[in-house]
Amino acid sequence: MNDFVSYNELVKLFDLSGLGLKRPEKRQALVDAGELETISSDGKTYYSIKSLETYLSKIEQIRNDYYTIGELIEKTMGSKADNMYYGRFLNLCKSACMDILIMEIPPTLTMKYLIKKSSYEQFVQNYISIADAHLQLSYFKDSYTFTRYIIKEKYEILTFLKLHEFMYIKKDALKEIKKKLIVDGVSVTDAQKILNINTPKNFYEILREYNITSYLGRLSKQDLKSLLNEQEKIYTDLEQNYYSYEEITSLSNEIGTVKVDNKFIKTIRHNIPHIAQIKKFDGKISLFEKIQFDQYLQKIKKEKEISQILNSTSSDYYHVFLELFSLENVTFSEEAKLTKELWFKYVNWKLSNQSGNYETCIRRASNFCKTTTTLINFIKSREIFEFSEMELNLGLFSLNVPKNYRKELFIFISTANDTLVTYGKKLFDLKKIDPKLTATKSQEKEVYSIDEYISLHSFVCDYERHKKLAIKDVGTALTNKKKYRKYDSFWLFVLLHINNGWRRQDIIEFPRLSFPLFDKYNLTSIESLENLQLTYLESEKIVNYYRVQWFEHNKTKEKAEFYCSSVLTIPMAYAILICEFRCRMLHVHEEKTLIHFYTKHNTINPTVHNTFFEGFIDGFRFESRKMNRTVLTLMESVINATAFSTGDPIEIARHLRGHTTKETTNGYIVIPQQHLDFITKQLFDTGYFGYIYDQVGKLLIAESPETRTEQTQRSITIRELLGDVVKLDDMSSYLLHLSQEREDLGKYLDELPKEELQKKMNLINLGLSPAKEESYQCFFAQCIASKKECSRCAFSIPHFYSLTVICERIKRIIDNYRNALQDNEIPEGELNKLYNILIMDYIKVREAKQKFGVEIVESFLDMEFKDFDHQLKLLPDPQYI
């Protein structure tokens, strides 16, 4: 019993730290393994001192003979080991066949796996790291090249970490490598000179590309010969089939193209292999394919020649056609002389008798050029009359031939049929020829349904959504134009279509915002644009800036009036401001228009369209011509649906939109009653003002008698309108007459039935109440003051556009009145007449100022309103002269 003591007594007798014996379960494990002996007495456990001494001696011996994995990692890496490396180093030890002791009951976790010191020392004696081996050899460019060689030669590599310092090969293998290295060959320096490679970097890059390794700083003669053959082959090919950048620039300059198209150049660029960067290609990186560049150059040359022809402004369109055709590099066969003669006579006749603007006529000449090519390619070496009707149907009039070409060719054959009689040639049975010109249902002039129109209207009205996306896209354009999706331009493009029956070309040419209001917002950054919050009044000022401008239909040269409904005013203003911001940031002041899709002819690519309509109706496709027809058809339908309309609605709508042919539309859309008022407001300009228009509007909304009387009285009080410009106490009889006239008219309007007033308002809002002067409408169906000009009649209703004439007349009359004051021979009656006209116009200007805002009126006057008022105050009343 003296040999057995309690655990507490053991602790006093021996140093047990680091053995984990404090834990009862650990002591019990040693007991179970036979390492410790115990006895039990009185419920207590006593441990054998002798067995403990034996166990401690064993552990000490293990510590003397073995390393822990952590100790070896620290010896190898020179720093304390991280647990993550333990498994990797153990694998290294296993691969190197070191003696590994696995303790079932380790004193500590770090002693679970132990490596015998002698076996590790043997590893150090037998192995060397790749990094150290490379330093000993000094034959390879770097450790990486050396490692590739080792792998290639299939020598074993033991890896602790994938770093050359911790990757090992046998020293015997290193000795073998030294023996195997080639000593008969060419030094890398000489090889570099023979290959004419200027830099060692390029030389070693070539060796890497061709998987060739230099040993002992030398290259085998066979490898060098192989490289020389490859170099000659590649260089010859490049010299024959490629241009340098200097060469393509020179060739471009020869035809007057200042800058080569970089986008195209990228598609034909070819990187020069390192091995061929010699002689004329020394120092160059890229070349460009000759065949493709020559074709591109020919295309550019032809386009320039075509452009010169089209821009010649010649009205001899047949001559233009002949010049264009000469560039096509196709000719009629000698066996088709008669067809050639008849065709050119036909083209001459058509182009000499056509009508339309210059652009249209030139386009027809160009189309005839393409149609001629189609005809030549079809007939080849035969005359046209040698073909059967079936052959014509299958070839010349197949659906693969554009419709406008088929149309011209059919007319040509029809007219040539009579001429062929005089030549004694076979005639065609025209009834058997089908040019397939009749439109199928899908080919008829399509329009959007009323639901599609309203959905689209609602979609583009969401200015919070489109403003955010448009600004984000413009921000992208400022940093990376390639990723720019032209969102702002397309938004404005669609908005302009919604209210105006304009053609695509008219909308594309929508002008820049040269208006001081833009500068007021200090939009100098994307952040300032994001923070912009427009009021309706501010938006209306921007829109009104365009309403006062003169627009012209590109095709017909008819006047085109810009209209924007109240619902679209804020979205339109945002779209205009964002586009103007983008123009100023990207183009400064070079461009004259707001909409830019940055493509040839400013066309819209599918990506732009699909980006804008993401989240809209699936499969929806916005088409400019279809929307143009929709707007015109809706206008006609609104007029038809209005019970009080008179005249031909098609004629009226065509006039309003500047079309000149009856074929403008050919449909009718049934507009549900609940949508009629909305559609009317979107398509018909209600930019009318003045006493009558205001009074009718107020009477229709059924204001209380007190309010109506008060407003009527205010409207007929000239002092309210004129301020202190004239002295009413001594006003001329003309002004008293005007006041009485308005008072009588106010009573007349007040007595009219509401149905009659609504009828009058419908006619006015639809632009169907005629007048003798442009930009005016008459309240009465039949003029009751035939000798009086509309501008001086109390019963006329001026439109916004009349302000141009009114303001110009005011400025002219002010000058005339001042001059008349200096001429003593001018009768007093003439002075009174000038003054009365001035007052009448001034009243209208004040009414317009109240409705449209002072900035718009100032834009017509070309001066500030306060200065205008001041000028009038300085004019003396003719009664006091």
C-alpha positions, 0 to 999 in steps of 0.5 A: 500500500505504501507504493500507492498514493492518492492523485493529490499526493502524486501531484506533490511528488511529481511534475505532471504539468503538460500531461493532461492528468488533471482530468479523471477521464484521462487518468482512467484512459491510461489505467484502461490502457495499462499505463497506470496501475490503481487500487481502490479502498474506502471508495477512493482511488490510489495510483501506483508510483512505480507505474507513473514513473515508468509512464513519465520515463516513456513520455520523456524518451518519446520527446527526446526521439520525436518531433511534433508536427508543429515543431517541424512546421516551425523549423521549416517555415521559420515561424509558429505553425498555424493549425491549417498546415498540420494535415498538409505537413503530415501528408509530406511526411507520409510521402517522404516515408518518415517514421510516424508515431501515432499516440492513442492517448497523447499527453497533449493534442500536439503529440497525437502525431510524432515524427522520428527525428532521425527520419526527418534528418534523413529527409533533409539529407535526401531532399532539397527545395525546388527554390534552393535547387534552382539557385544551385543550377542557375540554368533556368530563367526562374523557379517556375521554368525549372518546375515545368522541366521537373514535371516534364521529365517526370521527377517526383515532387513532394509538396508541403505548400505550393510554393517553390520553397516548400516543394522538394525533389531528391538530391539524387534527382538533382544530380541526375538533372545536371547530368542530363542537361544539354551542353551541345547547342546554341547559347540563348544570347546567340539564339536571340540574335539569330532570331532577331528578337530584341528583348530577352523577355520576348525571347523567353515568351517565344520559348514558352509559347512553343514549349521549348526549354533552355538548359545550362543557358543553351538551346538545342540546334534542332529547337532553334531550327524549328523556331527559324522555320516557324518565324519565316512562315509566319512573317511571310504570311503577315507581310502578304496578308496584313496592313500595319496601322500606318498603312491603313491610315495612309490608305484612308487619307488617300480617299479623304477619310480623316479617321479610321472607324475604330469599331470596324478596325477592332473586328479585323485586328490581328495580334502579331506573334512574338516570334514575328515582331521583327524587321518591319513589324518590330515594336508593333503589336497588331496588324489588320487583315488586308482583304477585309480592309480593302473591301471596307475601303471600297465601301467607304469610297463608294459611300463618299461618292454616293454622298457627293452625288446626293448632296449635289442639290441637282434637280436633274434626278435622272442624271443623279440616277445614272451617276449612282448606277455607274457605281453599282458595277453591274451592266445590262448584257449585250443580249438585253439591249432592248430591255435596257433601252426601254428601262432607261426611258421608263426611269427617265420619264418617272424621275422627270415627272415626279413630285415631292421635296428634294429628299423624296426625289433623291430617295426615289432615284436611289431606289431606281438604282437598286431596282435596276440592279434587281432587274439586271440580275434577274434577266442576265443575258435575256430580253425581258419579253423572252420570259413567260408570265410564270417565270416573272411571277416566280422570279421578278415578282417573288416576295423576296423582291422588295415591294416598291421594286415589284411595283415599279417593275410591274408598271414598267412591264405594263407600259413596255407592253405597248412599245413591244408591239412596234418592235414585233415582240411577244406581248405579256398577258398582264392578267397572268402577272401577279406583282403581289402588291395587294396588301394582306390583312397583316400588311394593311395600315395598322394602328394601335388599339384604344387600349394600347394607346391608353396603356402606352400613354399611362406608361410614358407618363410615369415620369418618376420611373423614366426620369430615374432610368434616363438620368442613370443611363445618361450618367453611364454615357458620361463614363462609358458611352458603349454601355449607353442605352439612349433611354432619354432620347427614346423617352422623348421620341415616344412622348412626341409621338403620343400627342403629335401626328408627326413623322419619324424624321420630324421628331428626330429633328426636334430642336435643342432647348436654347432657353435661359430657363435651363441655366436657371436650374444650374444642371451641371452634374448628374446629382443636380439632375437627380435632385431636380423637382419640376412644378407644373408651371415650370414644366409648362414654360419649357413646353411653351418654349416649343409651342411658340416655334415654327415647325415644318413637316419634313415631307410636305413642307406644311406648317407643323404645330407642336402640341403637348397635353397637360397630362404629358407636360411634366414628363415632356419637360423632364425628358427635354431637360435630360436630353439637353443636359446630355447634349451639353455634356457630350456635344457641348454646342455642336448638335442642333437636335435633342434626340440622338441614337448614335446610329447611321440615320439615327435609327433605333436598335432593338436593345434601345427599344427593349430596354425602354419597354422592359416591364410593359406589355409583353411583345409590344413593339413601338413603330413610328409610322403605326403611332403616326397613323394611330394619332391621325385616326384617333383625331378623325374618330374623335371628330366623327364621334362629336355630334356637332362636327361639320365637314370632312373629318379626314380633311380636317385632321389632315390639315391639322397634321400637315398631310396632303393626300387622302391616303393618310389614314383609312380606318376608324377607331371606336372610342368608348364614351369614357375615353372620349374626353381623355383622348380629345385632350391628348390630341387637340390643342386647347391653347386658346385664350381671351374673354370669350374662351374663359367665360364659356369655360367658367359657365360650363363648370357651373360656378355659383352665380355670385362667383360667376358675376364677380368674374364676369365683372372682372373680365370686362373691367379694362382697368383691371387689365390695363393697370395704370397704363392709360387714364380711364377717367378720360378714356376714348369712346373706343374703350367705352365701346369695347367695355360695353361690347364685352358686357353685352357679350357676357350677358349673351353668354350667360343666357345661352343653354349649357348644351349650346355652350358645350357645342361651341366649346367642342367646336373650338377645342377641336379646331372646327370653328372657322375664322377669317384669319389664321390662329383665330376661331369665331364664336359664331358659325357665321361671321356677324362682323364680316368687315372687321378683322378677327384680330379686332373683333370682340367675338374672335377667340385667339390661339396661342400662336396668334401672339406672334402676330399680336406682339409683332404688331404691338412693337410695330404700332409703338414705333409708328405711334412715336413717329406719328407724334413727331409729324404734325401733319398726321391727323388726330383720327389716325393717332386715335386709331393707332392708339385704339389698336394698341390698347386692344392688342395690349388687352390680349397680351395681358390675357395671354400673360395670365394664362401662359405665364410672363416668360412666354409672353416675353419670348414673343415680345423679345423684352421683359414685360416690365420694360414693355409696360414702361414703354406704354406708360411713356406713350401719351394719350392722343386726347392730351397731345 
